[in-house]
Amino acid sequence: MRDLSERLRSGNFRHAVEAVAALRQLDSASGRRLIPSLNTADEQRAFQLLIAQLVVEGGVRGLAARWGELPSPQWREMLVSEVGQAFHLWIDEGTIELLLAALDDPEDQVARRAVGPLIDCLREKAARERKEMVKTLRGKAALEASDQAAAWMTPVRRARIAKAVTAALDRCAGDPRALTWPDDYIELLGLSASRADQRTIALLEGFRPLAGETRRYETETLDPDNLPWPTSVLAEKKGIPPGTPFVRVWSNPTGLLDLKGLEEAIERIRRRTR
């Protein structure tokens, strides 16, 4: 218990968020006794203690309900990031509401952090991926959390996700790269919208001129007698004979949306009835 209280005050944000997740297992009275005074001038610690108090008072659902009252976009963004990276510590239906609240955050830097975890909740995992995940304790826990979260993804919640993501993409329709990870937004929309969402389909279709291969590959034949560093060092370490031909492959981003991902998202939406 004492360790939990110390972690709530910690300067390590990850440890503090993990401690907040652990508070869900305690009754309200025990949880309150562990939370130090909120009277601190340190912005990070004040945020940590505030979310701890909200979780003790109303669970994760209570934290989600008061999302709009949380200060500092920076710490809201970091909170969503930490929850997403350790989702197995937050197996709670309220966590879905928390991610939905974050997705609706007025700050794009915060909303974008909810996209990945929501994709993980909605995307059906292939047998091979599931087999790989259960090889480690953390992977197994993550898979169990993802499966449970999928069961909480009701049609109403899918519709909320689709509405929020459509609005975000629509705001940046002329330059979707403003969303930092527009391909993720498109994937999430493909996992949440239904074929009745004709406006959403039209929006995605409008991105076709902006889509294509996301990376361009170029090759360069190197002079085997004058290899550049570090290729020369690497060749020597591996015992490659002098004069061996080398080809350097360059990969550069094109700035285009992922055409394959876009087409898959549109196809998924057209197949989904609700």
C-alpha positions in Angstrom: 0.0 0.0 0.0 2.8 2.4 0.9 4.6 1.6 -2.3 1.4 2.5 -4.2 1.1 5.9 -2.5 4.8 6.6 -3.3 4.2 5.7 -7.0 1.3 8.1 -7.2 3.6 10.9 -6.2 6.4 9.6 -8.4 8.2 11.8 -10.9 8.0 8.8 -13.3 4.7 9.3 -15.1 4.4 5.7 -16.2 4.8 4.3 -12.7 2.2 6.8 -11.5 -0.3 5.8 -14.2 0.3 2.1 -13.4 -0.5 2.9 -9.7 -3.7 4.6 -10.7 -4.7 1.5 -12.6 -4.1 -0.5 -9.4 -6.4 1.7 -7.4 -9.3 0.2 -9.3 -8.8 -3.0 -7.2 -9.3 -1.2 -3.9 -12.5 0.1 -2.2 -13.0 3.8 -2.1 -12.0 4.3 1.5 -8.7 2.5 1.1 -8.0 4.3 -2.2 -8.6 7.8 -0.7 -6.2 7.1 2.2 -3.4 6.4 -0.4 -3.8 9.7 -2.3 -1.6 12.5 -0.9 -2.8 16.1 -0.8 -3.6 17.6 -4.2 -1.9 20.8 -3.1 1.3 20.7 -5.2 2.8 23.2 -7.5 4.2 20.5 -9.7 2.0 20.2 -12.8 2.8 16.6 -13.5 2.2 15.4 -9.9 -1.0 17.4 -9.6 -2.3 15.7 -12.7 -1.4 12.3 -11.4 -3.1 12.9 -8.1 -6.2 14.3 -9.8 -6.8 11.3 -12.0 -6.1 9.0 -9.0 -8.8 10.9 -7.1 -11.3 10.6 -10.0 -10.7 6.9 -10.4 -11.1 6.3 -6.7 -14.4 8.3 -6.6 -16.0 6.9 -9.8 -13.8 4.3 -11.4 -12.4 4.6 -14.9 -15.9 5.5 -16.1 -15.9 8.4 -13.7 -12.6 9.6 -15.1 -14.0 9.4 -18.6 -17.1 11.3 -17.6 -14.9 14.2 -16.4 -12.4 14.1 -19.2 -13.2 17.6 -20.2 -12.2 18.9 -16.8 -8.7 17.5 -17.0 -6.0 20.2 -17.5 -3.0 20.2 -19.8 -3.2 18.6 -23.3 0.3 17.4 -22.7 -0.6 15.2 -19.8 -3.9 14.1 -21.3 -1.9 12.9 -24.3 0.6 11.1 -22.2 -2.2 9.5 -20.1 -3.9 8.1 -23.2 -0.5 6.9 -24.5 0.3 5.1 -21.3 -3.2 3.4 -21.1 -2.8 2.2 -24.7 0.7 0.8 -24.1 -0.5 -1.1 -20.9 -4.1 -1.8 -21.8 -4.0 -5.1 -20.0 -3.7 -3.2 -16.7 -6.9 -1.3 -17.6 -9.4 -4.1 -18.4 -12.5 -2.3 -17.6 -15.5 -1.3 -19.7 -14.9 2.3 -18.5 -11.6 2.2 -20.3 -13.5 2.1 -23.6 -15.4 5.2 -22.5 -12.1 6.8 -21.6 -10.7 6.1 -25.1 -13.9 7.5 -26.7 -13.6 10.6 -24.6 -10.0 11.0 -25.6 -10.9 10.5 -29.3 -13.3 13.5 -28.9 -10.7 15.7 -27.3 -10.5 19.1 -28.9 -6.7 18.8 -29.2 -5.6 16.6 -32.1 -2.4 15.7 -30.2 -4.6 14.0 -27.6 -7.2 12.4 -29.9 -4.6 10.8 -32.0 -3.3 8.7 -29.1 -6.7 7.0 -28.8 -6.7 5.8 -32.4 -4.2 2.9 -32.0 -5.7 1.4 -28.9 -9.2 1.5 -30.5 -7.9 -0.2 -33.6 -6.5 -2.9 -31.4 -9.9 -3.3 -29.8 -11.7 -3.6 -33.1 -9.3 -5.4 -35.4 -9.8 -9.2 -35.5 -6.5 -10.9 -35.0 -5.4 -13.7 -37.3 -4.6 -17.1 -35.8 -0.9 -16.7 -36.5 -0.8 -13.4 -34.6 -2.7 -14.9 -31.6 -0.3 -17.8 -31.5 2.7 -15.5 -31.3 1.1 -13.4 -28.6 0.4 -16.2 -26.2 4.1 -17.2 -26.2 4.8 -14.5 -23.5 2.9 -13.6 -20.3 2.6 -10.0 -21.4 1.4 -11.0 -24.9 -1.1 -13.4 -23.4 -2.4 -10.6 -21.1 -2.6 -8.2 -24.0 -4.6 -10.7 -26.1 -7.1 -11.4 -23.3 -7.5 -7.6 -22.8 -8.1 -7.1 -26.5 -10.6 -9.9 -26.7 -12.5 -8.5 -23.7 -12.5 -5.0 -25.2 -13.8 -6.3 -28.5 -16.9 -7.7 -26.6 -17.6 -4.2 -25.3 -17.5 -2.6 -28.8 -21.2 -2.3 -29.3 -22.8 -0.9 -32.5 -23.5 2.4 -30.6 -19.8 2.7 -29.6 -18.7 1.9 -33.2 -21.0 4.6 -34.4 -19.4 7.1 -31.9 -16.0 6.2 -33.2 -17.0 6.5 -36.8 -18.5 9.9 -36.2 -15.4 11.3 -34.4 -13.0 9.9 -36.9 -15.1 11.1 -39.9 -15.1 14.6 -38.3 -11.4 14.6 -37.8 -10.6 13.5 -41.4 -13.2 15.9 -42.8 -11.5 18.9 -41.0 -8.2 17.9 -42.7 -9.6 16.7 -46.0 -7.3 18.9 -48.0 -4.3 17.8 -46.1 -4.9 14.6 -44.0 -1.2 14.5 -43.1 -2.1 17.2 -40.5 -3.4 14.4 -38.4 0.1 12.9 -38.0 -1.1 9.3 -38.6 -3.9 9.7 -41.2 -3.5 6.0 -42.3 -4.4 4.9 -38.8 -7.5 7.1 -38.8 -8.6 5.6 -42.1 -8.0 2.1 -40.7 -10.1 2.9 -37.6 -12.9 4.3 -39.8 -12.8 1.1 -41.8 -13.3 -0.9 -38.6 -16.1 1.2 -37.2 -18.3 2.8 -39.9 -21.1 0.9 -41.7 -22.3 0.9 -45.3 -25.1 3.2 -44.3 -22.5 6.0 -43.7 -22.5 7.2 -47.2 -20.9 10.5 -46.2 -18.0 8.6 -44.7 -17.6 6.4 -47.9 -17.6 9.6 -50.0 -15.0 11.2 -47.8 -12.7 8.2 -48.1 -13.2 7.9 -51.9 -12.2 11.6 -52.1 -8.7 10.6 -50.7 -7.9 8.4 -53.7 -6.0 11.2 -55.6 -3.8 11.6 -52.4 -3.1 7.9 -52.1 -0.5 5.5 -53.5 2.7 3.8 -52.4 3.8 5.3 -49.0 7.5 4.7 -49.7 9.7 5.0 -52.8 12.7 2.6 -53.2 15.9 3.6 -55.0 19.1 1.6 -55.6 22.7 2.7 -56.0 25.5 0.5 -57.2 28.6 1.2 -55.0 32.2 1.1 -56.2 33.5 -2.2 -54.7 37.0 -0.7 -54.5 35.9 2.4 -52.7 33.1 1.5 -50.3 31.7 4.3 -48.2 31.7 4.1 -44.4 30.0 2.3 -42.7 29.6 -0.2 -45.5 33.3 -0.8 -45.7 33.5 -1.4 -41.9 30.5 -3.8 -42.1 32.0 -5.7 -45.0 35.3 -6.2 -43.2 33.6 -7.4 -40.0 31.6 -10.0 -41.9 34.7 -11.1 -43.8 33.3 -10.2 -47.2 36.1 -10.4 -49.8 37.4 -7.1 -51.3 35.9 -6.3 -54.7 32.5 -7.8 -53.9 29.7 -5.8 -55.6 27.4 -3.9 -53.3 24.0 -2.3 -54.0 22.6 0.3 -51.6 18.8 0.4 -51.3 17.2 3.7 -50.2 13.7 4.0 -48.9 12.1 7.4 -48.8 8.5 8.5 -47.8 6.4 9.7 -50.7 3.9 11.7 -48.5 1.0 9.7 -50.0 -1.7 8.0 -48.1 -1.6 4.2 -48.1 -3.7 3.2 -51.1 -4.0 -0.4 -50.1 -5.2 0.5 -46.6 -7.6 3.1 -48.0 -9.2 0.5 -50.3 -9.4 -2.1 -47.5 -11.2 0.4 -45.3 -13.7 1.3 -48.0 -14.3 -2.4 -48.7 -14.8 -3.2 -45.0 -17.4 -0.4 -44.6 -19.3 -1.5 -47.7 -19.5 -5.1 -46.3 -20.6 -4.0 -42.8 -24.4 -3.8 -42.2 -24.2 -2.2 -38.8 
